[in-house]
Amino acid sequence: MKQLGNMLRQAQQMQQKMARMQEELAQKEIEASSGGGMVVCRVSGKQEILSLKISPEVVDPKEVEMLEDLVKAAVGEAIRKSQELVTAEMNKITGGMGLNLPKMF
């Protein structure tokens, strides 16, 4: 019975740490760019787009597809970096146990 109590206490502590981590991640910002910095995207640790900057020289009505590709690349990279940040923070809490936990946000 004592082991069960210890396991429940540990689970509760991990849950509290995860809640704190979510709060901390929400405050972090990740930036990524494409096209040599012509398109820059910033996302939060909650994987929400905070800003998207496009250099004026990229805006050419004849090159809309290229602009779309650059935006997609910058956003994709920013989200990927944000996911890496979440994984790294989760590993700190779980001790790298490789738990298959649900998405945080």
C-alpha positions in Angstrom: 0.0 0.0 0.0 2.9 2.3 0.8 4.2 1.9 -2.8 0.9 2.9 -4.2 0.9 6.0 -2.1 4.4 6.9 -3.3 3.5 6.3 -6.9 0.4 8.6 -6.6 2.5 11.3 -4.9 5.1 11.1 -7.7 2.3 11.3 -10.4 0.9 14.3 -8.6 4.3 16.0 -8.5 4.8 15.3 -12.2 1.4 16.7 -13.0 2.3 19.9 -11.1 5.7 20.2 -12.9 3.9 19.7 -16.3 1.4 22.5 -15.5 4.3 24.8 -14.6 6.1 23.8 -17.8 3.1 24.7 -19.8 2.9 28.1 -18.2 6.6 28.7 -18.9 6.4 27.5 -22.5 3.5 29.8 -23.2 5.9 32.7 -22.4 8.7 31.5 -24.7 9.1 32.6 -28.3 10.7 30.8 -31.2 11.8 32.4 -34.4 12.5 30.8 -37.8 13.0 32.2 -41.3 13.2 31.2 -44.9 14.5 32.7 -48.1 17.6 34.1 -46.4 15.5 36.0 -43.9 13.0 37.3 -46.4 10.2 35.6 -44.4 10.4 35.4 -40.6 7.9 33.7 -38.4 7.7 33.8 -34.6 5.6 31.3 -32.6 5.0 30.8 -28.9 5.8 27.7 -27.0 2.1 26.9 -27.3 2.7 26.8 -31.1 0.7 29.9 -31.9 1.9 32.2 -34.6 2.9 35.5 -32.9 4.1 37.4 -35.9 4.9 36.9 -39.6 7.2 39.4 -41.4 7.7 39.5 -45.1 10.4 41.6 -46.8 8.9 44.0 -49.3 11.2 42.8 -52.1 9.5 39.4 -51.9 6.1 40.8 -52.7 5.7 40.4 -56.4 2.3 39.6 -57.9 4.0 37.4 -60.4 5.7 35.3 -57.7 2.8 34.6 -55.3 3.6 30.8 -55.3 7.1 31.5 -54.2 5.9 33.7 -51.4 3.5 31.0 -50.3 6.3 28.5 -50.3 8.5 30.8 -48.2 5.8 31.4 -45.7 5.0 27.7 -45.4 8.7 26.9 -44.9 9.1 29.6 -42.2 6.0 28.6 -40.3 6.8 24.9 -40.6 10.3 25.5 -39.2 9.1 27.7 -36.4 6.5 25.1 -35.3 9.1 22.3 -35.6 11.5 24.3 -33.3 8.6 24.9 -30.9 7.9 21.1 -30.8 11.5 20.4 -30.1 11.4 22.9 -27.2 8.3 21.1 -25.7 10.0 17.7 -26.1 13.1 18.9 -24.4 11.1 20.4 -21.5 9.0 17.2 -21.1 12.2 15.1 -21.0 13.4 17.3 -18.1 10.3 16.4 -16.2 10.0 12.8 -17.1 13.7 12.1 -16.9 13.6 10.9 -20.6 11.4 8.0 -19.7 10.0 8.2 -23.3 6.4 8.5 -22.2 4.0 8.8 -25.0 2.1 11.7 -23.6 -0.8 13.6 -25.4 -0.1 16.9 -27.1 0.3 19.7 -24.6 -1.6 22.4 -26.5 
